[in-house]
Amino acid sequence: MPTAKPIFVANGLGSSGLTTGPYVAKILVDLIQGKTPKTDIAGFDPSHSITS
């Protein structure tokens, strides 16, 4: 979605949120700061599922 403004969302952690939440937050901080996360997150790109 090249014309859309960036939106950062973290959800769906369920009962594992206490353990995975900080890790997900670190990934979001990296993205917001324009850094490349150490974890490959390409599979979570919403543009794979959204068509115009």
PQR file with spaces between the fields and no chain letter, atoms N, CA, C, O and H, PARSE charges and radii, in Angstrom:
ATOM       1  N    MET     1       0.845   -1.164    0.000 -0.4000 1.5000
ATOM       2  CA   MET     1       0.000    0.000    0.000 -0.0000 2.0000
ATOM       3  C    MET     1       0.899    1.239    0.000  0.5500 1.7000
ATOM       4  O    MET     1       1.025    1.918    1.019 -0.5500 1.4000
ATOM       5  N    PRO     2       1.505    1.521   -1.114 -0.5600 1.5000
ATOM       6  CA   PRO     2       2.497    2.594   -1.169  0.2800 2.0000
ATOM       7  C    PRO     2       1.954    3.984   -0.867  0.5500 1.7000
ATOM       8  O    PRO     2       2.717    4.847   -0.434 -0.5500 1.4000
ATOM       9  N    THR     3       0.669    4.231   -1.079 -0.4000 1.5000
ATOM      10  CA   THR     3       0.142    5.575   -0.852 -0.0000 2.0000
ATOM      11  C    THR     3      -0.437    5.771    0.543  0.5500 1.7000
ATOM      12  O    THR     3      -0.777    6.894    0.915 -0.5500 1.4000
ATOM      13  H    THR     3       0.049    3.530   -1.432  0.4000 1.0000
ATOM      14  N    ALA     4      -0.553    4.715    1.309 -0.4000 1.5000
ATOM      15  CA   ALA     4      -1.126    4.810    2.655 -0.0000 2.0000
ATOM      16  C    ALA     4      -0.072    5.228    3.670  0.5500 1.7000
ATOM      17  O    ALA     4       1.104    4.886    3.542 -0.5500 1.4000
ATOM      18  H    ALA     4      -0.276    3.803    1.007  0.4000 1.0000
ATOM      19  N    LYS     5      -0.510    5.972    4.679 -0.4000 1.5000
ATOM      20  CA   LYS     5       0.383    6.327    5.780 -0.0000 2.0000
ATOM      21  C    LYS     5       0.620    5.086    6.635  0.5500 1.7000
ATOM      22  O    LYS     5      -0.260    4.232    6.743 -0.5500 1.4000
ATOM      23  H    LYS     5      -1.465    6.250    4.783  0.4000 1.0000
ATOM      24  N    PRO     6       1.797    4.978    7.242 -0.5600 1.5000
ATOM      25  CA   PRO     6       2.077    3.787    8.061  0.2800 2.0000
ATOM      26  C    PRO     6       1.149    3.674    9.273  0.5500 1.7000
ATOM      27  O    PRO     6       0.867    4.659    9.955 -0.5500 1.4000
ATOM      28  N    ILE     7       0.692    2.475    9.518 -0.4000 1.5000
ATOM      29  CA   ILE     7      -0.094    2.152   10.708 -0.0000 2.0000
ATOM      30  C    ILE     7       0.595    0.969   11.376  0.5500 1.7000
ATOM      31  O    ILE     7       0.890   -0.035   10.728 -0.5500 1.4000
ATOM      32  H    ILE     7       0.921    1.674    8.964  0.4000 1.0000
ATOM      33  N    PHE     8       0.845    1.092   12.658 -0.4000 1.5000
ATOM      34  CA   PHE     8       1.521    0.032   13.397 -0.0000 2.0000
ATOM      35  C    PHE     8       0.532   -0.593   14.371  0.5500 1.7000
ATOM      36  O    PHE     8      -0.016    0.095   15.233 -0.5500 1.4000
ATOM      37  H    PHE     8       0.605    1.907   13.185  0.4000 1.0000
ATOM      38  N    VAL     9       0.305   -1.898   14.234 -0.4000 1.5000
ATOM      39  CA   VAL     9      -0.675   -2.599   15.053 -0.0000 2.0000
ATOM      40  C    VAL     9      -0.046   -3.877   15.598  0.5500 1.7000
ATOM      41  O    VAL     9       0.624   -4.616   14.877 -0.5500 1.4000
ATOM      42  H    VAL     9       0.750   -2.456   13.534  0.4000 1.0000
ATOM      43  N    ALA    10      -0.274   -4.117   16.876 -0.4000 1.5000
ATOM      44  CA   ALA    10       0.146   -5.385   17.485 -0.0000 2.0000
ATOM      45  C    ALA    10      -1.067   -5.961   18.201  0.5500 1.7000
ATOM      46  O    ALA    10      -1.568   -5.370   19.157 -0.5500 1.4000
ATOM      47  H    ALA    10      -0.818   -3.517   17.462  0.4000 1.0000
ATOM      48  N    ASN    11      -1.536   -7.111   17.741 -0.4000 1.5000
ATOM      49  CA   ASN    11      -2.695   -7.733   18.379 -0.0000 2.0000
ATOM      50  C    ASN    11      -2.627   -9.244   18.215  0.5500 1.7000
ATOM      51  O    ASN    11      -1.718   -9.769   17.573 -0.5500 1.4000
ATOM      52  H    ASN    11      -1.128   -7.592   16.964  0.4000 1.0000
ATOM      53  N    GLY    12      -3.575   -9.920   18.789 -0.4000 1.5000
ATOM      54  CA   GLY    12      -3.668  -11.356   18.635 -0.0000 2.0000
ATOM      55  C    GLY    12      -2.681  -12.147   19.466  0.5500 1.7000
ATOM      56  O    GLY    12      -2.375  -13.294   19.140 -0.5500 1.4000
ATOM      57  H    GLY    12      -4.313   -9.493   19.311  0.4000 1.0000
ATOM      58  N    LEU    13      -2.178  -11.551   20.538 -0.4000 1.5000
ATOM      59  CA   LEU    13      -1.196  -12.253   21.359 -0.0000 2.0000
ATOM      60  C    LEU    13      -1.844  -13.236   22.331  0.5500 1.7000
ATOM      61  O    LEU    13      -1.208  -14.196   22.765 -0.5500 1.4000
ATOM      62  H    LEU    13      -2.426  -10.619   20.803  0.4000 1.0000
ATOM      63  N    GLY    14      -3.091  -12.997   22.664 -0.4000 1.5000
ATOM      64  CA   GLY    14      -3.817  -13.902   23.552 -0.0000 2.0000
ATOM      65  C    GLY    14      -3.101  -14.129   24.873  0.5500 1.7000
ATOM      66  O    GLY    14      -2.511  -13.208   25.438 -0.5500 1.4000
ATOM      67  H    GLY    14      -3.608  -12.217   22.311  0.4000 1.0000
ATOM      68  N    SER    15      -3.158  -15.348   25.352 -0.4000 1.5000
ATOM      69  CA   SER    15      -2.570  -15.651   26.657 -0.0000 2.0000
ATOM      70  C    SER    15      -1.046  -15.622   26.639  0.5500 1.7000
ATOM      71  O    SER    15      -0.422  -15.612   27.700 -0.5500 1.4000
ATOM      72  H    SER    15      -3.637  -16.096   24.893  0.4000 1.0000
ATOM      73  N    SER    16      -0.443  -15.608   25.471 -0.4000 1.5000
ATOM      74  CA   SER    16       1.020  -15.547   25.403 -0.0000 2.0000
ATOM      75  C    SER    16       1.534  -14.108   25.380  0.5500 1.7000
ATOM      76  O    SER    16       2.736  -13.883   25.241 -0.5500 1.4000
ATOM      77  H    SER    16      -0.950  -15.615   24.609  0.4000 1.0000
ATOM      78  N    GLY    17       0.644  -13.145   25.514 -0.4000 1.5000
ATOM      79  CA   GLY    17       1.028  -11.738   25.467 -0.0000 2.0000
ATOM      80  C    GLY    17       2.024  -11.323   26.533  0.5500 1.7000
ATOM      81  O    GLY    17       2.856  -10.446   26.298 -0.5500 1.4000
ATOM      82  H    GLY    17      -0.333  -13.328   25.626  0.4000 1.0000
ATOM      83  N    LEU    18       1.949  -11.947   27.708 -0.4000 1.5000
ATOM      84  CA   LEU    18       2.890  -11.587   28.777 -0.0000 2.0000
ATOM      85  C    LEU    18       4.320  -11.964   28.421  0.5500 1.7000
ATOM      86  O    LEU    18       5.265  -11.297   28.840 -0.5500 1.4000
ATOM      87  H    LEU    18       1.274  -12.659   27.899  0.4000 1.0000
ATOM      88  N    THR    19       4.476  -13.020   27.656 -0.4000 1.5000
ATOM      89  CA   THR    19       5.828  -13.449   27.303 -0.0000 2.0000
ATOM      90  C    THR    19       6.280  -12.921   25.949  0.5500 1.7000
ATOM      91  O    THR    19       7.459  -12.616   25.771 -0.5500 1.4000
ATOM      92  H    THR    19       3.708  -13.562   27.315  0.4000 1.0000
ATOM      93  N    THR    20       5.369  -12.809   24.999 -0.4000 1.5000
ATOM      94  CA   THR    20       5.759  -12.347   23.664 -0.0000 2.0000
ATOM      95  C    THR    20       5.560  -10.850   23.464  0.5500 1.7000
ATOM      96  O    THR    20       6.127  -10.273   22.536 -0.5500 1.4000
ATOM      97  H    THR    20       4.411  -13.056   25.144  0.4000 1.0000
ATOM      98  N    GLY    21       4.770  -10.219   24.311 -0.4000 1.5000
ATOM      99  CA   GLY    21       4.492   -8.788   24.176 -0.0000 2.0000
ATOM     100  C    GLY    21       5.732   -7.915   24.096  0.5500 1.7000
ATOM     101  O    GLY    21       5.818   -7.076   23.200 -0.5500 1.4000
ATOM     102  H    GLY    21       4.310  -10.688   25.065  0.4000 1.0000
ATOM     103  N    PRO    22       6.696   -8.075   24.995 -0.5600 1.5000
ATOM     104  CA   PRO    22       7.902   -7.250   24.919  0.2800 2.0000
ATOM     105  C    PRO    22       8.688   -7.462   23.621  0.5500 1.7000
ATOM     106  O    PRO    22       9.266   -6.516   23.086 -0.5500 1.4000
ATOM     107  N    TYR    23       8.711   -8.680   23.122 -0.4000 1.5000
ATOM     108  CA   TYR    23       9.414   -8.972   21.872 -0.0000 2.0000
ATOM     109  C    TYR    23       8.708   -8.292   20.697  0.5500 1.7000
ATOM     110  O    TYR    23       9.359   -7.706   19.831 -0.5500 1.4000
ATOM     111  H    TYR    23       8.242   -9.448   23.556  0.4000 1.0000
ATOM     112  N    VAL    24       7.381   -8.371   20.671 -0.4000 1.5000
ATOM     113  CA   VAL    24       6.603   -7.717   19.626 -0.0000 2.0000
ATOM     114  C    VAL    24       6.785   -6.203   19.712  0.5500 1.7000
ATOM     115  O    VAL    24       6.894   -5.531   18.686 -0.5500 1.4000
ATOM     116  H    VAL    24       6.853   -8.847   21.374  0.4000 1.0000
ATOM     117  N    ALA    25       6.816   -5.668   20.920 -0.4000 1.5000
ATOM     118  CA   ALA    25       7.026   -4.228   21.108 -0.0000 2.0000
ATOM     119  C    ALA    25       8.379   -3.798   20.548  0.5500 1.7000
ATOM     120  O    ALA    25       8.480   -2.734   19.938 -0.5500 1.4000
ATOM     121  H    ALA    25       6.727   -6.213   21.754  0.4000 1.0000
ATOM     122  N    LYS    26       9.412   -4.601   20.744 -0.4000 1.5000
ATOM     123  CA   LYS    26      10.740   -4.281   20.214 -0.0000 2.0000
ATOM     124  C    LYS    26      10.714   -4.232   18.689  0.5500 1.7000
ATOM     125  O    LYS    26      11.327   -3.355   18.081 -0.5500 1.4000
ATOM     126  H    LYS    26       9.330   -5.465   21.240  0.4000 1.0000
ATOM     127  N    ILE    27      10.011   -5.165   18.082 -0.4000 1.5000
ATOM     128  CA   ILE    27       9.882   -5.158   16.623 -0.0000 2.0000
ATOM     129  C    ILE    27       9.167   -3.894   16.162  0.5500 1.7000
ATOM     130  O    ILE    27       9.591   -3.264   15.193 -0.5500 1.4000
ATOM     131  H    ILE    27       9.513   -5.878   18.577  0.4000 1.0000
ATOM     132  N    LEU    28       8.084   -3.514   16.847 -0.4000 1.5000
ATOM     133  CA   LEU    28       7.355   -2.297   16.479 -0.0000 2.0000
ATOM     134  C    LEU    28       8.217   -1.054   16.640  0.5500 1.7000
ATOM     135  O    LEU    28       8.189   -0.167   15.787 -0.5500 1.4000
ATOM     136  H    LEU    28       7.740   -4.026   17.634  0.4000 1.0000
ATOM     137  N    VAL    29       8.975   -0.979   17.715 -0.4000 1.5000
ATOM     138  CA   VAL    29       9.864    0.171   17.929 -0.0000 2.0000
ATOM     139  C    VAL    29      10.875    0.257   16.793  0.5500 1.7000
ATOM     140  O    VAL    29      11.125    1.343   16.271 -0.5500 1.4000
ATOM     141  H    VAL    29       8.998   -1.700   18.408  0.4000 1.0000
ATOM     142  N    ASP    30      11.459   -0.871   16.406 -0.4000 1.5000
ATOM     143  CA   ASP    30      12.404   -0.867   15.286 -0.0000 2.0000
ATOM     144  C    ASP    30      11.738   -0.330   14.024  0.5500 1.7000
ATOM     145  O    ASP    30      12.321    0.497   13.324 -0.5500 1.4000
ATOM     146  H    ASP    30      11.256   -1.753   16.830  0.4000 1.0000
ATOM     147  N    LEU    31      10.531   -0.790   13.727 -0.4000 1.5000
ATOM     148  CA   LEU    31       9.825   -0.336   12.532 -0.0000 2.0000
ATOM     149  C    LEU    31       9.516    1.155   12.585  0.5500 1.7000
ATOM     150  O    LEU    31       9.705    1.868   11.600 -0.5500 1.4000
ATOM     151  H    LEU    31      10.057   -1.462   14.296  0.4000 1.0000
ATOM     152  N    ILE    32       9.045    1.619   13.729 -0.4000 1.5000
ATOM     153  CA   ILE    32       8.700    3.036   13.879 -0.0000 2.0000
ATOM     154  C    ILE    32       9.933    3.913   13.717  0.5500 1.7000
ATOM     155  O    ILE    32       9.850    5.015   13.174 -0.5500 1.4000
ATOM     156  H    ILE    32       8.891    1.040   14.529  0.4000 1.0000
ATOM     157  N    GLN    33      11.073    3.425   14.189 -0.4000 1.5000
ATOM     158  CA   GLN    33      12.321    4.184   14.089 -0.0000 2.0000
ATOM     159  C    GLN    33      13.014    4.004   12.736  0.5500 1.7000
ATOM     160  O    GLN    33      14.099    4.542   12.518 -0.5500 1.4000
ATOM     161  H    GLN    33      11.140    2.530   14.630  0.4000 1.0000
ATOM     162  N    GLY    34      12.395    3.257   11.839 -0.4000 1.5000
ATOM     163  CA   GLY    34      12.964    3.067   10.513 -0.0000 2.0000
ATOM     164  C    GLY    34      14.083    2.041   10.456  0.5500 1.7000
ATOM     165  O    GLY    34      14.826    1.988    9.476 -0.5500 1.4000
ATOM     166  H    GLY    34      11.513    2.820   12.017  0.4000 1.0000
ATOM     167  N    LYS    35      14.211    1.229   11.493 -0.4000 1.5000
ATOM     168  CA   LYS    35      15.247    0.192   11.534 -0.0000 2.0000
ATOM     169  C    LYS    35      14.681   -1.126   11.005  0.5500 1.7000
ATOM     170  O    LYS    35      13.466   -1.320   10.978 -0.5500 1.4000
ATOM     171  H    LYS    35      13.608    1.272   12.289  0.4000 1.0000
ATOM     172  N    THR    36      15.553   -2.012   10.593 -0.4000 1.5000
ATOM     173  CA   THR    36      15.144   -3.339   10.160 -0.0000 2.0000
ATOM     174  C    THR    36      15.132   -4.271   11.364  0.5500 1.7000
ATOM     175  O    THR    36      16.163   -4.444   12.016 -0.5500 1.4000
ATOM     176  H    THR    36      16.540   -1.854   10.615  0.4000 1.0000
ATOM     177  N    PRO    37      13.985   -4.876   11.673 -0.5600 1.5000
ATOM     178  CA   PRO    37      13.943   -5.816   12.803  0.2800 2.0000
ATOM     179  C    PRO    37      14.852   -7.019   12.548  0.5500 1.7000
ATOM     180  O    PRO    37      15.076   -7.406   11.401 -0.5500 1.4000
ATOM     181  N    LYS    38      15.365   -7.598   13.616 -0.4000 1.5000
ATOM     182  CA   LYS    38      16.215   -8.781   13.491 -0.0000 2.0000
ATOM     183  C    LYS    38      15.420   -9.997   13.015  0.5500 1.7000
ATOM     184  O    LYS    38      15.987  -10.933   12.452 -0.5500 1.4000
ATOM     185  H    LYS    38      15.183   -7.284   14.547  0.4000 1.0000
ATOM     186  N    THR    39      14.117   -9.979   13.240 -0.4000 1.5000
ATOM     187  CA   THR    39      13.241  -11.075   12.837 -0.0000 2.0000
ATOM     188  C    THR    39      12.612  -10.763   11.486  0.5500 1.7000
ATOM     189  O    THR    39      12.169   -9.637   11.259 -0.5500 1.4000
ATOM     190  H    THR    39      13.656   -9.219   13.697  0.4000 1.0000
ATOM     191  N    ASP    40      12.566  -11.734   10.593 -0.4000 1.5000
ATOM     192  CA   ASP    40      11.929  -11.555    9.293 -0.0000 2.0000
ATOM     193  C    ASP    40      10.417  -11.490    9.490  0.5500 1.7000
ATOM     194  O    ASP    40       9.799  -12.463    9.922 -0.5500 1.4000
ATOM     195  H    ASP    40      12.926  -12.649   10.777  0.4000 1.0000
ATOM     196  N    ILE    41       9.830  -10.350    9.173 -0.4000 1.5000
ATOM     197  CA   ILE    41       8.388  -10.166    9.366 -0.0000 2.0000
ATOM     198  C    ILE    41       7.647  -10.039    8.036  0.5500 1.7000
ATOM     199  O    ILE    41       6.495   -9.605    8.010 -0.5500 1.4000
ATOM     200  H    ILE    41      10.332   -9.560    8.821  0.4000 1.0000
ATOM     201  N    ALA    42       8.290  -10.410    6.941 -0.4000 1.5000
ATOM     202  CA   ALA    42       7.688  -10.266    5.616 -0.0000 2.0000
ATOM     203  C    ALA    42       6.351  -10.997    5.505  0.5500 1.7000
ATOM     204  O    ALA    42       5.460  -10.548    4.783 -0.5500 1.4000
ATOM     205  H    ALA    42       9.225  -10.762    6.962  0.4000 1.0000
ATOM     206  N    GLY    43       6.205  -12.096    6.197 -0.4000 1.5000
ATOM     207  CA   GLY    43       4.960  -12.859    6.140 -0.0000 2.0000
ATOM     208  C    GLY    43       3.771  -12.161    6.776  0.5500 1.7000
ATOM     209  O    GLY    43       2.632  -12.597    6.609 -0.5500 1.4000
ATOM     210  H    GLY    43       6.929  -12.461    6.783  0.4000 1.0000
ATOM     211  N    PHE    44       4.027  -11.078    7.506 -0.4000 1.5000
ATOM     212  CA   PHE    44       2.952  -10.346    8.178 -0.0000 2.0000
ATOM     213  C    PHE    44       2.549   -9.077    7.432  0.5500 1.7000
ATOM     214  O    PHE    44       1.762   -8.284    7.950 -0.5500 1.4000
ATOM     215  H    PHE    44       4.952  -10.724    7.642  0.4000 1.0000
ATOM     216  N    ASP    45       3.071   -8.874    6.235 -0.4000 1.5000
ATOM     217  CA   ASP    45       2.758   -7.687    5.438 -0.0000 2.0000
ATOM     218  C    ASP    45       1.302   -7.759    4.975  0.5500 1.7000
ATOM     219  O    ASP    45       0.943   -8.682    4.243 -0.5500 1.4000
ATOM     220  H    ASP    45       3.710   -9.517    5.815  0.4000 1.0000
ATOM     221  N    PRO    46       0.447   -6.797    5.387 -0.5600 1.5000
ATOM     222  CA   PRO    46      -0.973   -6.871    5.025  0.2800 2.0000
ATOM     223  C    PRO    46      -1.230   -6.704    3.534  0.5500 1.7000
ATOM     224  O    PRO    46      -2.304   -7.070    3.056 -0.5500 1.4000
ATOM     225  N    SER    47      -0.276   -6.163    2.790 -0.4000 1.5000
ATOM     226  CA   SER    47      -0.504   -5.972    1.358 -0.0000 2.0000
ATOM     227  C    SER    47      -0.626   -7.309    0.621  0.5500 1.7000
ATOM     228  O    SER    47      -1.097   -7.348   -0.516 -0.5500 1.4000
ATOM     229  H    SER    47       0.597   -5.867    3.178  0.4000 1.0000
ATOM     230  N    HIS    48      -0.206   -8.399    1.258 -0.4000 1.5000
ATOM     231  CA   HIS    48      -0.383   -9.718    0.652 -0.0000 2.0000
ATOM     232  C    HIS    48      -1.857  -10.113    0.613  0.5500 1.7000
ATOM     233  O    HIS    48      -2.259  -10.935   -0.210 -0.5500 1.4000
ATOM     234  H    HIS    48       0.177   -8.368    2.181  0.4000 1.0000
ATOM     235  N    SER    49      -2.658   -9.534    1.494 -0.4000 1.5000
ATOM     236  CA   SER    49      -4.064   -9.918    1.610 -0.0000 2.0000
ATOM     237  C    SER    49      -5.031   -8.865    1.101  0.5500 1.7000
ATOM     238  O    SER    49      -6.209   -9.157    0.898 -0.5500 1.4000
ATOM     239  H    SER    49      -2.331   -8.866    2.163  0.4000 1.0000
ATOM     240  N    ILE    50      -4.554   -7.645    0.890 -0.4000 1.5000
ATOM     241  CA   ILE    50      -5.432   -6.532    0.523 -0.0000 2.0000
ATOM     242  C    ILE    50      -5.255   -6.208   -0.955  0.5500 1.7000
ATOM     243  O    ILE    50      -4.136   -6.050   -1.441 -0.5500 1.4000
ATOM     244  H    ILE    50      -3.597   -7.407    1.054  0.4000 1.0000
ATOM     245  N    THR    51      -6.363   -6.112   -1.649 -0.4000 1.5000
ATOM     246  CA   THR    51      -6.327   -5.701   -3.051 -0.0000 2.0000
ATOM     247  C    THR    51      -7.209   -4.482   -3.223  0.5500 1.7000
ATOM     248  O    THR    51      -8.153   -4.269   -2.461 -0.5500 1.4000
ATOM     249  H    THR    51      -7.272   -6.240   -1.255  0.4000 1.0000
ATOM     250  N    SER    52      -6.898   -3.691   -4.221 -0.4000 1.5000
ATOM     251  CA   SER    52      -7.706   -2.478   -4.448 -0.0000 2.0000
ATOM     252  C    SER    52      -8.782   -2.730   -5.467  0.5500 1.7000
ATOM     253  O    SER    52      -9.556   -1.826   -5.783 -0.5500 1.4000
ATOM     254  H    SER    52      -6.132   -3.864   -4.840  0.4000 1.0000
